[in-house]
Amino acid sequence: LFRSPFSTLLLPPPLSLNFFTMPGTGVQQTKKRKFVADGVFYAELNELFSKELGKLGYAGVEVRVTPVRTEIIIRATNTQEVLGKNYKRIQELTSIIQKRFGFEKDQLTLFAEAVDKRGLCADAQAESLKHKLIEGLAVRRAAYSVVRFIMEAGAKGCEVIVSGKLRAQRAKGMKFKEGYMIKTGEISNLYVQKAVRHVMMRQGVLGIKVMIMLPHDPTGKNGPTQQLADTIQLREDIKKE
């Protein structure tokens, strides 16, 4: 603490600001502004890919920043369509992002990564439901088809919520559930995948929320490796004394 020359109160010392250099721009930023800029960058990428690649099974994006370049990994169910013929589509997307955020030619690279099981990916199923509703399919029929597809993929449980002006002028919410779903505790962060989408319909905006309870997988490929605490296995190989 130090004494201000204009007051008898003891004031805390001025904050020391940590500066970071933004990749691709060379502009220095404080730590707070860096986190805000990263969030805006991710949100704009997600919105762009949702519009351009939604029908191709877009399932999320991951940004990896290295000292040399920035890598953007697009997760989708149909990677060949994302890449395009002779890699034309991925080159167009790279060019758009470079112009929008001021990246140099060799500082940005886009990759496409395939989703192993489409039925266990909440983002892919939310996009699928969104496009079914845009095409005019009934809400109940579209939601039940997504629920059935998720459960057939091996999920422990799922829940689909569609809310907004579904039929009449009065807005309401419809919930479709099947199987087992944990909603509280740290284990829910491991086992439950969530995705939210907004559908611009003629009568208004519909909200979609898809939650999938993943199965336990010791390999970690299709689900978490950590076992549920209340799961009991009876071993028959132990000899009774």
Contacts in CASP RR format, 6 or more apart in sequence:
PFRMAT RR
TARGET T0000
AUTHOR 0000-0000-0000
METHOD contacts of the structure
MODEL  1
LFRSPFSTLLLPPPLSLNFFTMPGTGVQQTKKRKFVADGVFYAELNELFS
KELGKLGYAGVEVRVTPVRTEIIIRATNTQEVLGKNYKRIQELTSIIQKR
FGFEKDQLTLFAEAVDKRGLCADAQAESLKHKLIEGLAVRRAAYSVVRFI
MEAGAKGCEVIVSGKLRAQRAKGMKFKEGYMIKTGEISNLYVQKAVRHVM
MRQGVLGIKVMIMLPHDPTGKNGPTQQLADTIQLREDIKKE
1 10 0 8 1.000
1 11 0 8 1.000
1 12 0 8 1.000
1 13 0 8 1.000
2 10 0 8 1.000
2 11 0 8 1.000
2 13 0 8 1.000
3 10 0 8 1.000
3 11 0 8 1.000
4 11 0 8 1.000
17 30 0 8 1.000
17 31 0 8 1.000
18 30 0 8 1.000
18 31 0 8 1.000
19 28 0 8 1.000
19 29 0 8 1.000
19 30 0 8 1.000
20 28 0 8 1.000
20 29 0 8 1.000
20 30 0 8 1.000
20 31 0 8 1.000
20 34 0 8 1.000
21 27 0 8 1.000
21 28 0 8 1.000
21 29 0 8 1.000
22 28 0 8 1.000
22 29 0 8 1.000
22 34 0 8 1.000
22 37 0 8 1.000
23 65 0 8 1.000
23 69 0 8 1.000
23 70 0 8 1.000
23 107 0 8 1.000
24 70 0 8 1.000
24 101 0 8 1.000
24 102 0 8 1.000
24 103 0 8 1.000
24 104 0 8 1.000
24 107 0 8 1.000
24 108 0 8 1.000
25 101 0 8 1.000
25 102 0 8 1.000
29 37 0 8 1.000
38 63 0 8 1.000
41 63 0 8 1.000
41 101 0 8 1.000
42 61 0 8 1.000
42 63 0 8 1.000
44 100 0 8 1.000
45 61 0 8 1.000
45 63 0 8 1.000
45 72 0 8 1.000
45 97 0 8 1.000
46 60 0 8 1.000
46 61 0 8 1.000
48 93 0 8 1.000
48 96 0 8 1.000
48 97 0 8 1.000
49 58 0 8 1.000
49 60 0 8 1.000
49 61 0 8 1.000
49 74 0 8 1.000
49 93 0 8 1.000
50 58 0 8 1.000
50 127 0 8 1.000
50 197 0 8 1.000
52 93 0 8 1.000
53 74 0 8 1.000
53 76 0 8 1.000
53 82 0 8 1.000
54 127 0 8 1.000
54 130 0 8 1.000
54 131 0 8 1.000
55 131 0 8 1.000
56 76 0 8 1.000
56 77 0 8 1.000
56 78 0 8 1.000
56 81 0 8 1.000
56 82 0 8 1.000
57 76 0 8 1.000
57 77 0 8 1.000
57 78 0 8 1.000
57 115 0 8 1.000
57 118 0 8 1.000
57 124 0 8 1.000
57 127 0 8 1.000
57 128 0 8 1.000
58 74 0 8 1.000
58 75 0 8 1.000
58 76 0 8 1.000
58 82 0 8 1.000
58 123 0 8 1.000
58 124 0 8 1.000
58 127 0 8 1.000
59 75 0 8 1.000
59 76 0 8 1.000
59 77 0 8 1.000
59 115 0 8 1.000
59 118 0 8 1.000
59 121 0 8 1.000
59 123 0 8 1.000
59 124 0 8 1.000
59 127 0 8 1.000
60 74 0 8 1.000
60 75 0 8 1.000
60 76 0 8 1.000
60 123 0 8 1.000
61 72 0 8 1.000
61 73 0 8 1.000
61 74 0 8 1.000
61 75 0 8 1.000
62 72 0 8 1.000
62 73 0 8 1.000
62 75 0 8 1.000
63 70 0 8 1.000
63 71 0 8 1.000
63 72 0 8 1.000
63 73 0 8 1.000
64 70 0 8 1.000
64 71 0 8 1.000
64 72 0 8 1.000
64 73 0 8 1.000
65 71 0 8 1.000
68 107 0 8 1.000
69 106 0 8 1.000
69 107 0 8 1.000
69 108 0 8 1.000
69 109 0 8 1.000
70 103 0 8 1.000
70 107 0 8 1.000
70 108 0 8 1.000
70 109 0 8 1.000
71 109 0 8 1.000
71 111 0 8 1.000
72 97 0 8 1.000
72 108 0 8 1.000
72 109 0 8 1.000
72 110 0 8 1.000
72 111 0 8 1.000
73 111 0 8 1.000
73 112 0 8 1.000
73 113 0 8 1.000
74 82 0 8 1.000
74 110 0 8 1.000
74 111 0 8 1.000
74 112 0 8 1.000
74 113 0 8 1.000
75 113 0 8 1.000
75 114 0 8 1.000
75 115 0 8 1.000
75 121 0 8 1.000
75 123 0 8 1.000
76 82 0 8 1.000
76 112 0 8 1.000
76 113 0 8 1.000
76 114 0 8 1.000
76 115 0 8 1.000
76 124 0 8 1.000
77 114 0 8 1.000
77 115 0 8 1.000
77 118 0 8 1.000
77 121 0 8 1.000
77 124 0 8 1.000
79 112 0 8 1.000
79 113 0 8 1.000
79 114 0 8 1.000
81 89 0 8 1.000
82 89 0 8 1.000
82 90 0 8 1.000
82 112 0 8 1.000
83 89 0 8 1.000
83 90 0 8 1.000
83 112 0 8 1.000
84 90 0 8 1.000
90 110 0 8 1.000
90 112 0 8 1.000
93 110 0 8 1.000
94 108 0 8 1.000
94 109 0 8 1.000
94 110 0 8 1.000
97 103 0 8 1.000
97 108 0 8 1.000
97 110 0 8 1.000
98 104 0 8 1.000
98 105 0 8 1.000
98 108 0 8 1.000
115 121 0 8 1.000
115 124 0 8 1.000
116 221 0 8 1.000
116 222 0 8 1.000
117 153 0 8 1.000
117 222 0 8 1.000
118 124 0 8 1.000
118 125 0 8 1.000
118 153 0 8 1.000
119 125 0 8 1.000
119 149 0 8 1.000
119 150 0 8 1.000
119 152 0 8 1.000
119 153 0 8 1.000
119 154 0 8 1.000
119 155 0 8 1.000
119 212 0 8 1.000
120 150 0 8 1.000
120 153 0 8 1.000
120 154 0 8 1.000
120 155 0 8 1.000
120 193 0 8 1.000
120 212 0 8 1.000
120 214 0 8 1.000
120 215 0 8 1.000
120 222 0 8 1.000
120 223 0 8 1.000
121 193 0 8 1.000
121 212 0 8 1.000
122 193 0 8 1.000
122 194 0 8 1.000
122 195 0 8 1.000
122 210 0 8 1.000
122 211 0 8 1.000
122 212 0 8 1.000
123 195 0 8 1.000
125 146 0 8 1.000
125 149 0 8 1.000
125 150 0 8 1.000
125 195 0 8 1.000
125 210 0 8 1.000
125 212 0 8 1.000
126 195 0 8 1.000
126 196 0 8 1.000
126 197 0 8 1.000
126 208 0 8 1.000
126 209 0 8 1.000
126 210 0 8 1.000
127 197 0 8 1.000
128 146 0 8 1.000
128 149 0 8 1.000
129 142 0 8 1.000
129 143 0 8 1.000
129 146 0 8 1.000
129 160 0 8 1.000
129 162 0 8 1.000
129 197 0 8 1.000
129 208 0 8 1.000
129 210 0 8 1.000
130 197 0 8 1.000
130 199 0 8 1.000
130 208 0 8 1.000
132 142 0 8 1.000
132 145 0 8 1.000
132 146 0 8 1.000
133 139 0 8 1.000
133 142 0 8 1.000
133 162 0 8 1.000
133 199 0 8 1.000
133 201 0 8 1.000
133 206 0 8 1.000
133 208 0 8 1.000
134 199 0 8 1.000
134 201 0 8 1.000
139 162 0 8 1.000
139 166 0 8 1.000
139 174 0 8 1.000
140 174 0 8 1.000
140 176 0 8 1.000
143 160 0 8 1.000
143 162 0 8 1.000
143 174 0 8 1.000
143 176 0 8 1.000
144 176 0 8 1.000
146 160 0 8 1.000
146 210 0 8 1.000
147 158 0 8 1.000
147 160 0 8 1.000
147 176 0 8 1.000
147 177 0 8 1.000
147 178 0 8 1.000
150 157 0 8 1.000
150 158 0 8 1.000
150 212 0 8 1.000
151 157 0 8 1.000
151 158 0 8 1.000
151 178 0 8 1.000
151 179 0 8 1.000
154 215 0 8 1.000
155 212 0 8 1.000
155 213 0 8 1.000
155 214 0 8 1.000
155 215 0 8 1.000
156 179 0 8 1.000
156 180 0 8 1.000
156 181 0 8 1.000
156 191 0 8 1.000
156 213 0 8 1.000
156 214 0 8 1.000
156 215 0 8 1.000
157 177 0 8 1.000
157 178 0 8 1.000
157 179 0 8 1.000
157 180 0 8 1.000
157 181 0 8 1.000
157 212 0 8 1.000
157 213 0 8 1.000
158 177 0 8 1.000
158 178 0 8 1.000
158 179 0 8 1.000
158 181 0 8 1.000
158 210 0 8 1.000
158 211 0 8 1.000
158 212 0 8 1.000
158 213 0 8 1.000
159 175 0 8 1.000
159 176 0 8 1.000
159 177 0 8 1.000
159 181 0 8 1.000
159 209 0 8 1.000
159 210 0 8 1.000
159 211 0 8 1.000
160 175 0 8 1.000
160 176 0 8 1.000
160 177 0 8 1.000
160 208 0 8 1.000
160 209 0 8 1.000
160 210 0 8 1.000
160 211 0 8 1.000
161 173 0 8 1.000
161 174 0 8 1.000
161 175 0 8 1.000
161 176 0 8 1.000
161 207 0 8 1.000
161 208 0 8 1.000
161 209 0 8 1.000
162 173 0 8 1.000
162 174 0 8 1.000
162 176 0 8 1.000
162 206 0 8 1.000
162 207 0 8 1.000
162 208 0 8 1.000
163 171 0 8 1.000
163 172 0 8 1.000
163 173 0 8 1.000
163 174 0 8 1.000
163 206 0 8 1.000
163 207 0 8 1.000
164 171 0 8 1.000
164 172 0 8 1.000
164 173 0 8 1.000
164 204 0 8 1.000
164 205 0 8 1.000
164 206 0 8 1.000
164 207 0 8 1.000
165 171 0 8 1.000
165 201 0 8 1.000
165 203 0 8 1.000
165 204 0 8 1.000
165 206 0 8 1.000
166 172 0 8 1.000
166 173 0 8 1.000
166 174 0 8 1.000
166 206 0 8 1.000
169 203 0 8 1.000
179 213 0 8 1.000
180 213 0 8 1.000
181 192 0 8 1.000
181 211 0 8 1.000
181 213 0 8 1.000
182 188 0 8 1.000
182 191 0 8 1.000
182 192 0 8 1.000
182 213 0 8 1.000
183 192 0 8 1.000
187 226 0 8 1.000
187 228 0 8 1.000
187 229 0 8 1.000
190 224 0 8 1.000
190 226 0 8 1.000
191 213 0 8 1.000
191 214 0 8 1.000
191 223 0 8 1.000
191 224 0 8 1.000
191 228 0 8 1.000
192 211 0 8 1.000
192 212 0 8 1.000
192 213 0 8 1.000
192 214 0 8 1.000
193 211 0 8 1.000
193 212 0 8 1.000
193 214 0 8 1.000
194 209 0 8 1.000
194 210 0 8 1.000
194 211 0 8 1.000
195 209 0 8 1.000
195 210 0 8 1.000
196 207 0 8 1.000
196 208 0 8 1.000
196 209 0 8 1.000
197 207 0 8 1.000
197 208 0 8 1.000
198 205 0 8 1.000
198 206 0 8 1.000
198 207 0 8 1.000
198 208 0 8 1.000
199 205 0 8 1.000
199 206 0 8 1.000
199 207 0 8 1.000
199 208 0 8 1.000
214 222 0 8 1.000
214 223 0 8 1.000
214 224 0 8 1.000
215 222 0 8 1.000
215 223 0 8 1.000
216 223 0 8 1.000
216 224 0 8 1.000
216 225 0 8 1.000
216 226 0 8 1.000
216 227 0 8 1.000
216 228 0 8 1.000
216 231 0 8 1.000
217 223 0 8 1.000
217 224 0 8 1.000
217 225 0 8 1.000
218 225 0 8 1.000
219 225 0 8 1.000
END
